Amino acid sequence: MNSSDAPLSEPNPTLDVLATIHGPTITRIRVLSADEAGLALDAIRRLDRCHDETQIMLLPMMNVQAFEVAYDGYVDEVRRGGGMGPDRLSFVALDLNRLLLNSLASFNMFLDHANIDVVRRFGDESTEHKRFTDRRRTLYDSVFAYRFCYHLRDYAVHCGMPLQTFSAEARLSADAQAIEVSLEVGVNPDHLLERFDWKKGIRGEIAMLGVLDVKAILRDAIECVTNLMALKNEIIGDDVLAPLLVLESLERECAVYPGTPHLLSSDFMAVPGASNGYRQFPIVIMRSVRAGLEAA
């Protein structure tokens, strides 16, 4: 392809105009200095990154909630229908395994990603990383759900579905006054031990497992996620405070004008159809970060 045939691309503009946008109306407030513009754009990028980290924390919470909602819905189904046939129970088994696998994957994803983010911000040998690592070790040693979920995901990757025990039954109570509903969903300790090379400590714990309350295990794991995220917010507080203060200061300049604060490009404002000549302030993220800092 000749160079003349290559698609044209817009150059990266300098976002140096503080303005508000309200519907079709743009209100120019002032032109920022080069240093101000650079700090403001960097602040937006850094807070966007903080928002991405929060989204990763929410994934295991949402997946565990989805598991609980589905499980409770199937219990109601058993209650209404008096049990489940083999085909329906097979589908329920597949669906609950799917939701559990999503929960386990997002749990481990959060643990790894949060650790990497602290390392990238402060360094592998930093005091901040040591604090985060020490808290992870404490939770691993003290909370069975943390250990179990962390390794159960590896079991699923190498050995198959983690949930192996399923039964559904609705029967009349002994006094004939109520319908007793039973939906048992659990792991089979024998299968877990036979198929996977568990670490010595947790292997002994699995050998002693009776009926495992999967919902309770997942809730305990989510408490660990919340604990670690609170510590991480405390650790990175100073790292996100500076960009937050930059944007809050500029936002206050915009407060008397209608619309949302933006950075605009003085070069692109006169170009019809330009697509990369502005950047909106991440107001929702700013409020979320501020609330997190005040709560830490």
NORMOHU-V518733 format. One record per backbone hydrogen bond with DSSP energy under -1.0 kcal/mol. NH is the residue of the N-H (numbers start at 0). CO is the residue of the C=O. Records with the same first field share a line. If there is no record, write none. Layout:
NH=CO + CO
//
This chain:
4=1
15=13
16=263
17=29
18=261
19=26
20=259
21=24
24=21
26=19
28=17
29=17
31=15
36=32
37=33
38=34
39=35
40=36
41=37
42=38
43=39
44=40
45=41
46=42
47=43
48=44
49=45
50=46
51=47
52=48
53=49
54=50
55=51
56=52
57=53
58=54
61=57
62=58
63=59
64=60
65=61
66=62
67=63
68=64
69=65
70=66
71=67
72=68
73=69
74=70
75=71
76=72
77=73
78=74
79=75
80=76
81=77
88=84
89=85
90=86
91=87
92=88
93=89
94=90
95=91
96=92
97=93
98=94
99=95
100=96
101=97
102=98
103=99
104=100
105=101
106=102
107=103
108=104
109=105
110=106
111=107
112=108
113=109
114=110
115=111
116=112
117=113
118=114
119=115
120=116
121=117
122=118
125=122
129=125
130=126
131=127
132=128
133=129
134=130
135=131
136=132
137=133
138=134
139=135
140=136
141=137
142=138
146=142
147=143
148=144
149=145
150=146
151=147
152=148
154=150
155=151
156=152
157=153
158=154
159=155
163=185
164=185
166=183
168=181
170=179
172=177
175=172
179=170
181=168
183=166
185=164
191=187
192=188
193=189
194=190
197=195
202=198
203=199
204=200
205=201
206=202
208=205
213=211
216=212
217=213
218=214
219=215
220=216
221=217
222=218
223=219
224=220
225=221
226=222
227=223
228=224
229=225
230=226
231=227
232=228
233=229
234=230
235=231
239=235
240=236
241=237
243=239
244=240
245=241
246=242
247=243
248=244
249=245
250=246
251=247
252=248
256=253
259=20
261=18
262=278
263=16
264=276
268=264
270=267
273=270
278=262
280=260
282=280
285=281
286=282
287=283
288=284
289=285
290=286
291=287
292=288
293=289
294=290
295=291
//
